[in-house]
Amino acid sequence: MKLALNELHSARDCIADDDLRPAMKMLTRVARIFEQLNSAWQVLRTMTPSEYTTFRDVLGPSSGFQSWQYRAIEFMAGNRQNSFIKLHADRPEAQAMLQELVTQPSIYDTSIALLARRG
């Protein structure tokens, strides 16, 4: 997810600079990163619910959807809900990073601005 966030930041900056060729390569890389993450879950699909529950408690109460990096990716894409920032009160550094992301343009915002510049 750290690599995906880095690529999203760079792609946003390239879009803001009207430099679309590298931005598209970066966004393609992000798509491949998520394909890799998704394929990692293929192993779990081979397990029955009872097999999964034999180790699920070791993972704790959280899921990937609750990670601050997942939220950062959502925020970078343009899905920004301030209520999600509060979920990370136990990690002040993550909460501060998410709060800062809310103040910056998302990829969506930057793309809309690009379209406006180009008429």
C-alpha positions in Angstrom: 0.0 0.0 0.0 2.9 2.3 0.6 4.0 1.9 -3.0 0.5 2.6 -4.2 0.3 5.7 -2.1 3.7 6.9 -3.5 2.5 6.3 -7.1 -0.8 8.1 -6.4 0.9 11.2 -5.1 3.3 11.2 -8.0 0.5 10.7 -10.5 -1.5 13.5 -9.0 1.4 15.8 -9.3 2.0 14.9 -12.9 -1.7 15.4 -13.8 -1.5 18.9 -12.1 1.5 19.6 -14.3 -0.3 18.4 -17.5 2.2 15.6 -17.8 -0.1 12.8 -18.5 2.1 10.1 -20.0 4.0 9.3 -16.8 0.8 9.8 -14.8 -0.9 7.0 -16.8 2.1 4.7 -16.3 1.9 5.4 -12.5 -1.8 4.7 -12.4 -1.3 1.5 -14.4 1.2 0.5 -11.8 -1.3 1.2 -9.0 -3.8 -1.0 -10.8 -1.2 -3.8 -10.9 -0.5 -3.4 -7.2 -4.1 -3.9 -6.4 -4.3 -6.9 -8.7 -1.4 -8.4 -6.7 -3.1 -7.6 -3.4 -6.3 -9.2 -4.7 -4.6 -12.3 -5.9 -3.0 -12.8 -2.5 -6.5 -13.4 -1.2 -7.0 -16.3 -3.6 -5.4 -18.6 -1.0 -8.2 -17.7 1.5 -10.8 -18.7 -1.1 -9.5 -22.3 -0.9 -10.3 -22.5 2.8 -13.6 -23.4 4.4 -15.0 -21.1 7.1 -14.0 -23.5 9.8 -10.4 -23.6 8.5 -10.3 -19.8 8.4 -11.6 -19.5 12.0 -8.7 -21.6 13.3 -6.3 -18.6 12.9 -8.6 -15.6 12.5 -8.3 -14.6 16.1 -4.6 -14.1 15.7 -5.3 -11.3 13.1 -7.1 -9.3 15.7 -10.3 -7.3 15.3 -9.2 -5.2 12.3 -9.3 -5.7 8.6 -7.5 -4.1 5.6 -10.5 -1.8 5.2 -9.7 -0.3 8.6 -6.0 0.5 7.9 -4.9 4.1 7.7 -3.2 3.3 4.4 -6.4 2.0 2.9 -8.1 5.3 4.0 -5.2 7.3 2.6 -5.7 5.6 -0.8 -9.4 6.3 -0.7 -8.7 10.0 0.2 -6.2 10.2 -2.7 -8.8 8.8 -5.1 -11.3 11.4 -3.9 -13.5 9.4 -1.5 -13.1 11.7 1.6 -15.1 11.2 4.7 -13.8 13.1 7.7 -15.5 10.6 10.0 -13.0 8.0 8.9 -10.1 10.1 10.4 -11.5 9.6 13.9 -11.2 5.9 13.5 -7.4 6.3 13.8 -7.3 8.2 17.0 -5.0 5.5 18.5 -2.4 6.4 15.9 -1.8 10.2 16.0 0.7 10.2 13.2 -1.7 8.3 10.9 -4.5 10.6 11.9 -2.4 13.7 11.1 -1.4 12.3 7.7 -5.1 11.7 6.8 -6.0 15.1 8.0 -3.4 16.6 5.8 -4.6 14.5 2.8 -8.1 16.0 3.2 -6.6 19.5 2.6 -4.8 18.5 -0.6 -6.4 17.9 -4.0 -7.2 14.3 -4.8 -6.6 12.6 -8.1 -10.2 13.2 -8.9 -9.9 16.9 -8.1 -6.7 17.2 -10.1 -8.3 15.4 -13.1 -11.4 17.7 -13.0 -9.0 20.7 -13.0 -7.1 19.3 -15.9 -10.4 18.9 -17.9 -11.4 22.4 -17.1 -8.0 23.8 -18.3 -8.4 21.9 -21.5 -12.0 23.1 -22.1 
